[in-house]
Amino acid sequence: MLIILRIKIIPNIFNNLCITPPETKMVISMTSDEKIAQVCDGLNMLYEDNSIPRNIRRGAEEVKNNLLNANDPLDVRVASATSRLDDLANDPNIPLHGRTLIWNIMSRLEEIA
């Protein structure tokens, strides 16, 4: 038995249109102050976590205080915070979730610089 199908090809009129959902057109840009506030929230989470060793919690608090110090230029504060967080992330005593949180904070800091 042979079945013959006839398919009518209708040209797509939407080929030349660029249809994107409205949420992809919206560009959200955050100021550096808002990003620093997010970084400070992450550092607070690190500081308040009792499963993190005390020296790392203390270091997170120092980093937060240095970031909020308006006496230094922003790029110096961000560079020193990144360096200190890198030292904290390489500590052999830090649990995996703490190291991941520090890496997330560092990536947020790199967006500022």
Steps between C-alpha positions, in 0.01 A plus 500: 500500500640832397396816681562830335489805719468841357650765720444860423794710609393833636775760519569613850430871525678521833845413364600862463358614830706499812254394766649474846325486831489835680710373790797444271488856371521650846855568611545525873814679604591524862712773646820414678339591833227242444758237406704581811182462706450153348862411576453617860189283529702201384777584745241524778372154407855371523558675832179368657554137393621308803631211291768732356824519703540808716806638318311500169196664657726766648663552160159540335412768753829681432436488126153645551633783716770580242244506219280742689793729582443805279847646566663278236418503128255234381751312284745469791226370730384246242855381424589457867169321569558264207852423619389435857207282387736299281714432806192394697378271221834319496485421870501119539250511788214669315199282415391467138191717534709778653752485217219512244351804672837674497539428128155645434591811698825533306320477167263775612801713596653446156189654346569820692866535402 
